[in-house]
Amino acid sequence: MGNRFSIGDHVCWNSEAGQVRGTITGVHTQDVDYKGHTRHCTPDDPQYEIKSDKTEHVAMAGPMGRPGSAADLALNQLSGRLGE
């Protein structure tokens, strides 16, 4: 198991465009269709919806990324949950 994140956590990750910062807006623990593709999720291997601070674009990624996926991201927590 990798890191565990919750809705409201502020995270950063490396993308093709460089380092991105955003906020977790959703946590998926069951398979979900996302932008035309099935993302495989389990309680031990969740996927996170993340809204970019800069562009407000929403991406989906796992805590350690998924090799070969469009969102091969390694998430790192920046600070506590929003509002703390």
C-alpha positions as CSV (number, residue, x, y, z in Angstrom):
1,M,0.0,0.0,0.0
2,G,1.1,3.5,-0.7
3,N,0.3,6.8,0.9
4,R,-3.3,7.4,2.0
5,F,-4.9,10.7,1.0
6,S,-8.3,12.2,1.9
7,I,-10.6,14.7,0.2
8,G,-9.2,18.2,0.9
9,D,-5.5,17.1,1.1
10,H,-3.2,19.4,-0.9
11,V,-0.7,17.4,-3.0
12,C,1.9,17.8,-5.7
13,W,3.0,15.6,-8.6
14,N,5.2,15.6,-11.6
15,S,3.4,15.7,-14.9
16,E,4.6,16.1,-18.5
17,A,4.2,19.9,-18.0
18,G,6.3,19.9,-14.8
19,Q,5.3,20.0,-11.1
20,V,1.6,20.4,-10.5
21,R,-0.1,21.2,-7.2
22,G,-3.7,20.5,-6.5
23,T,-6.4,19.4,-4.0
24,I,-7.9,15.9,-3.7
25,T,-11.6,16.2,-4.7
26,G,-12.5,12.5,-4.8
27,V,-11.4,9.1,-3.6
28,H,-12.3,5.9,-5.5
29,T,-12.1,2.5,-4.0
30,Q,-14.1,0.6,-6.6
31,D,-13.6,0.5,-10.4
32,V,-14.7,3.7,-12.1
33,D,-15.1,5.0,-15.6
34,Y,-13.1,8.1,-16.1
35,K,-12.8,10.0,-19.3
36,G,-13.8,6.9,-21.3
37,H,-11.4,4.5,-19.6
38,T,-12.0,2.1,-16.7
39,R,-9.8,2.9,-13.7
40,H,-9.2,-0.1,-11.5
41,C,-9.5,0.8,-7.8
42,T,-9.6,-1.1,-4.6
43,P,-9.6,-0.1,-0.9
44,D,-5.9,-1.1,-0.9
45,D,-5.1,0.7,-4.2
46,P,-7.4,3.7,-4.4
47,Q,-7.4,6.3,-7.2
48,Y,-7.7,10.0,-6.4
49,E,-9.4,12.9,-8.4
50,I,-7.2,16.0,-8.1
51,K,-8.1,19.5,-9.1
52,S,-5.1,21.6,-10.2
53,D,-4.5,24.8,-8.3
54,K,-3.5,26.7,-11.4
55,T,-5.8,25.4,-14.2
56,E,-8.6,23.8,-12.2
57,H,-8.2,20.8,-14.5
58,V,-9.2,17.5,-12.8
59,A,-6.9,14.5,-13.2
60,M,-7.0,11.0,-11.7
61,A,-4.0,9.2,-10.2
62,G,-3.0,6.6,-7.7
63,P,-0.7,7.2,-4.8
64,M,2.3,5.8,-6.5
65,G,1.2,6.3,-10.1
66,R,0.4,3.6,-12.6
67,P,3.1,2.9,-15.1
68,G,1.9,3.3,-18.7
69,S,-1.2,5.2,-17.8
70,A,-1.9,8.8,-19.0
71,A,-1.7,9.9,-15.4
72,D,1.5,8.2,-14.3
73,L,1.8,10.4,-11.1
74,A,3.5,10.1,-7.8
75,L,1.6,12.1,-5.3
76,N,3.2,13.9,-2.4
77,Q,1.3,15.6,0.4
78,L,2.2,19.3,0.7
79,S,0.3,20.3,3.8
80,G,-2.7,19.4,6.0
81,R,-6.3,19.4,4.7
82,L,-7.8,22.6,3.6
83,G,-9.2,24.6,6.5
84,E,-6.8,23.3,9.1
